[in-house]
Amino acid sequence: MLKSHSAELRKALQIYTGGQGKFHRKREIARTRFKLGLVYFQNHEDEEGERQLEKARKLREEILGSAFFESEEENDYDELVSTWAR
């Protein structure tokens, strides 16, 4: 089951980062990278999981600016996107 989640999240990331999406979908990209990182950790792929979480954290910091605070809580990444994008 986790492998299928990984594939779906990678496909979403490919869509969000394609073309102009990478400029307009930063919030979705950050959330997707966070979720993908969690899946990698659950699959015992810790190095890739850490890489995805770090990319998500950097994007979240860029998005929130001075309102940024460190967090690895799923809810804090969910709040980056509208409800329908979850």
C-alpha positions as CSV (number, residue, x, y, z in Angstrom):
1,M,0.0,0.0,0.0
2,L,2.8,2.4,0.9
3,K,4.4,1.8,-2.5
4,S,1.2,2.9,-4.3
5,H,1.1,6.1,-2.1
6,S,4.7,6.8,-3.1
7,A,3.9,6.4,-6.8
8,E,0.8,8.7,-6.5
9,L,2.7,11.4,-4.6
10,R,5.6,11.3,-7.1
11,K,3.1,11.7,-9.9
12,A,1.5,14.7,-8.1
13,L,4.9,16.2,-7.6
14,Q,5.7,15.7,-11.3
15,I,2.5,17.6,-12.2
16,Y,3.0,20.4,-9.7
17,T,6.6,21.0,-10.7
18,G,6.0,20.8,-14.5
19,G,6.0,24.0,-16.6
20,Q,5.0,27.1,-14.7
21,G,3.5,25.0,-11.9
22,K,6.7,25.1,-9.9
23,F,6.2,28.9,-9.5
24,H,2.5,28.8,-8.8
25,R,2.1,25.6,-6.8
26,K,4.8,26.0,-4.1
27,R,2.3,25.3,-1.4
28,E,1.2,22.0,-3.0
29,I,4.8,21.1,-3.7
30,A,5.8,21.6,-0.1
31,R,2.9,19.5,1.2
32,T,3.5,16.8,-1.4
33,R,7.2,16.6,-0.6
34,F,6.4,16.4,3.1
35,K,3.9,13.6,2.6
36,L,6.4,11.8,0.3
37,G,9.1,12.1,2.8
38,L,6.9,10.4,5.4
39,V,6.2,7.5,3.0
40,Y,9.9,7.1,2.3
41,F,10.6,6.8,6.1
42,Q,7.8,4.3,6.4
43,N,9.4,2.3,3.6
44,H,12.8,2.5,5.5
45,E,14.3,4.8,2.8
46,D,15.5,7.2,5.4
47,E,18.0,9.1,3.2
48,E,15.4,10.0,0.6
49,G,12.8,10.7,3.3
50,E,15.1,13.2,4.9
51,R,15.9,14.8,1.5
52,Q,12.2,15.3,0.8
53,L,11.4,16.6,4.3
54,E,14.2,19.1,4.0
55,K,13.0,20.4,0.6
56,A,9.5,20.7,2.1
57,R,10.8,22.6,5.1
58,K,12.7,25.1,2.9
59,L,9.7,25.7,0.7
60,R,7.5,26.2,3.7
61,E,10.0,28.7,5.1
62,E,10.0,30.5,1.8
63,I,6.2,30.6,1.7
64,L,5.6,31.7,5.3
65,G,8.5,34.2,5.5
66,S,8.7,35.9,8.9
67,A,5.7,33.8,10.1
68,F,7.8,30.6,9.7
69,F,8.3,28.2,12.6
70,E,9.9,24.8,12.7
71,S,7.4,22.0,12.5
72,E,7.2,18.4,11.3
73,E,3.5,18.2,12.0
74,E,1.3,17.1,9.1
75,N,-1.3,19.7,10.0
76,D,1.1,22.5,9.5
77,Y,1.7,21.4,5.9
78,D,-2.0,20.7,5.3
79,E,-2.7,24.3,6.3
80,L,-0.5,25.5,3.4
81,V,-3.1,24.4,0.9
82,S,-6.8,24.8,0.5
83,T,-9.1,22.1,1.8
84,W,-9.9,20.8,-1.7
85,A,-6.2,20.3,-2.4
86,R,-5.8,17.8,0.5
